[in-house]
Amino acid sequence: MSYTIDRDPKQQPSLAEMAEVALKTLHQHSKSSSQGFFLLIEGSRIDMASHSNDPAAHVHDVLAYNDAFHVARKFIEEHGGVLISISDHETGGISVGRQINASYPEYVWYPEVLANVSRSTEYLGRQVASMASEGNVRRYIEDTILKEALGIYDATEDEIEQLMKARFNAVLSDFTMADMVSRRAQIGVFFPSVE
């Protein structure tokens, strides 16, 4: 499944839509038997976005899970049953209030930065890795990837060079772009070196 931020609703249902269909189907089947049913609804892309330290994809998938939870809660309110929601573990160390300078700490974060992101860094990393010509790659990175997809209009020369170095490795491109977004949002995460 695609990240929610990358999902094409004409090709893939949402987690909430899948939960609703599953609940209706299982409920209909359980009416004809004396047994109830158990349904596990997993928001697995939340974990994957955290592994990549992609804060925008992470937030969109958390919200998608929240939508699925509300579908399940509404079903329980109407038909009875038990609803349990848990997480299995934390990944990536995403936290607010990242200190990106040596001056006196300011515990701030800028969530509006995440609202400007229109694609996951995983998706964008694959896009960059598939480009062949270096001249076109730089323009594509600056215009399409940074400005259009990530909402970054103030990329430094060093950041662009980092992406140029990482472009043949979709995972390194993914981490590099996620770090660029995280720094601007002041979200704290650990990133491996691109060097």
Secondary structure, DSSP 8 states (H G I E B T S, - for coil): ---GGG--TTTS--HHHHHHHHHHHHHHHHHTSS---------HHHHHHHHTT-HHHHHHHHHHHHHHHHHHHHHHHHH------------TT-EE----SSSS------THHHHT--S-HHHHHHHHHT---HHHHHHHIIIIIIIIIT------HHHHHHHHHHTT-HHHHHHHHHHHHHHHHTEE-------
